[in-house]
Amino acid sequence: MDDYQQYDALGLAEAIAQGRVSADDVLAAAKARAAQVNHRLNAIVVDVSPPVRRESEGPFAGVPFLLKDLGQGLAGWPMSWGSRAWSRTPVAENDAVVDRWLDAGLVVFGKTNTPEFGAKGVTEPHLFGAARNPWNLDHTPGGSSGGSAAAVAAGIVPCAGANDGGGSIRIPASACGLFGLKASRGLVPAGPAAGEMMLGSAINGVVSRSVRDTAAMLDVLAGDTDVSPYRGAPATPLLDEVAQEPGRLRIAVSTQSSINPSPHPEAIAAARTTADLLRSLGHEVVELDRMPFDDAALARDFLTTWFAWCAWQVDDARRRAGAKDADFEPDTLVMAALGRATKPVDLVAAIEARHGHTRSLAAFHAEFDLLLTPTTATPPPRIGAFDQPPGVVKAQKALIKARSAGALRFTPIVEQMISQNLGWVPYTQLANLTGRPAMTVPLHWTPDGLPIGSQFVGRLGSEPVLIRLAAQLEAAQSWADKRPAL
C-alpha cells in the first residue's frame, strides 16, 4: 500500500502497462486503503461492485477511479446529487465524461460524497453525512467535490472525478492540499441529457495530486459531442504543456473581497507566499489595491441564477423521481423558493450581467496574463460551522409547509446567505460566471497543518499557460510528498 500511494495515476498506468504490477493488484490496493480510512473520512458513499471497466489501452488503463455522485451518471446506478430525492432512481445511460473515462481505461469502483445538488462549499449532506478532511478530521474537505478531494488526499486514489459550478473543484482541492483546474466553458462536454451544466457555469474535471494527471485527464475529456452547444478542444495535448516553460508572465495579485473584507491572515499569507515564489522564478507580480471587477454584484448575480437553478432541480426531481418535501433538505427548499420568487426579468438581468463581468475581466487580461488570489478566504472551516440554529430550521420548515418561503426575498436573507455561504469562498465564482479557466495550486499550509491554495484565473482558452505555470511551481516547491498523517 505504501508503494501504491507513491504513484500518480499516469505512474500507475505505466507500471501496469510494463507488467510491473497487475491492474487487479492495483485495484486491491485502492480498496484496501479505502477500507483502512474511509470509515473516518466518509469520502466514498457508494460501493460500485463489481467495478465498471472496459478493455482499453488508453492512457489510464487499469487505474482505480472514483466518480462524484453528481453530474457523472453511471448507467444502472442511481446518481443521488447528494439528495434523497434521486437516491433511488437508476441512471439510464452514462454521461459523456464517464464514457470517456472508461474508454481511457479507468476502473470505477465507487462514488464520492457531495452536498445536496452541489449547493454548498462544504460536503455535509443529510443523505450521507459529513465528509471529513484528511488533514484534520474536525474540518471540512470543502465542497462540492469534497468526497473526491478527501479520497485523493488520503491516498485512496491518485485522481478522482469532480466538477465545478462555483468553485467546487478549486475549493476542495485547496482545502485538501491538491491541484485542481476548472477548464474553460465548453472544453469538456456535458450530457447526453443536457448540452451544458447550470446555465454553462459548471463543468466536469478532476482533483489530483499531480499537474500532469490533471493535464492528461483534460486531454481525455476535452472535445464536443453531438449535443454540445460549443466546439472546444486545446490545439495541442495539455500533457505536452507540462514540460514547457511558461515564459515570463505578468501576474496581478489581490486578496481584496467585498464579500469578506477581512480575509484570514493565513489566506493572505498563502497569496503572498505564492507571489514571492513567482517573483523568484522571474515573473512580474503587481499588487492590486482592489479587484478588477465588482465582486459584490457578481455574488448577487451568481446567487440569483443559482437559486433559479435550484428551483428547477427541485421541480425536476418532483416530476421525474416523485420526490416530496421530505426528500430535500430545508436549506435546499428555501433556496428553491427564492428561485421561484425571482422575477423572470431579474433572472435575465443576472444572466446578462455576466457579460459585464466578462468585459471587466477581459480589460484586466489586456494588461495581465493572470489574476492571483487566495483560493479561499479562510482555512477549511470546522464540520458543522454553517449549520443553521434549531430555531431557524424550525422557522424554515414552517415557511416551507405554508408555501410562503418565497416571502424571504423581502428580508435580508440573500445578503446573509452571501455572507455566510460565500464568505469563506468569495474568490471562485468569477471564473464560473465568465467561463474562464482557473486553477488552485497547493503551496501553503497553516501552522495548524491545514492547506490553503492559491488561485490563478486566466484568459479564455489559457489552459496551456496555467498547466505550464503549475508544472513550474510544482517543480519549484513540490507538494507530492506532503501527506496527511491518517
Secondary structure, DSSP 8 states (H G I E B T S, - for coil): -HHHHT--HHHHHHHHHTTSS-HHHHHHHHHHHHHHHHHHH--EEEEEEEEE-----STTTT-EEEEESSS---BTSB--TTSGGGTT-BBSS--HHHHHHHHTT-EEEEEE---GGG-SSS---TTT----BTTBTTB---SSSHHHHHHHHTTS-SEEEEEESSSTTHHHHHHHT-EEEE--TTSS---SS-SSBGGGTBEEEEEESSHHHHHHHHHHH-S--TT-SS----SS-HHHHTTS---S-EEEE----SS-SS--HHHHHHHHHHHHHHHHTT-EEEE-SS-SS-HHHHHHHHHHHHHHHHHHHHHHHHHHH---GGGS-HHHHHHHHHHHTS-HHHHHHHHHHHHHHHHHHHHHHTT-SEEEEESSSSS--BTTTT---HHHHHHHHHHHHTT-GGGGGGTTHHHHHHHHHHTT--SSHHHHHHT--EEEEEEEE-TTS-EEEEEEE--TT-HHHHHHHHHHHHHHS--TT-----
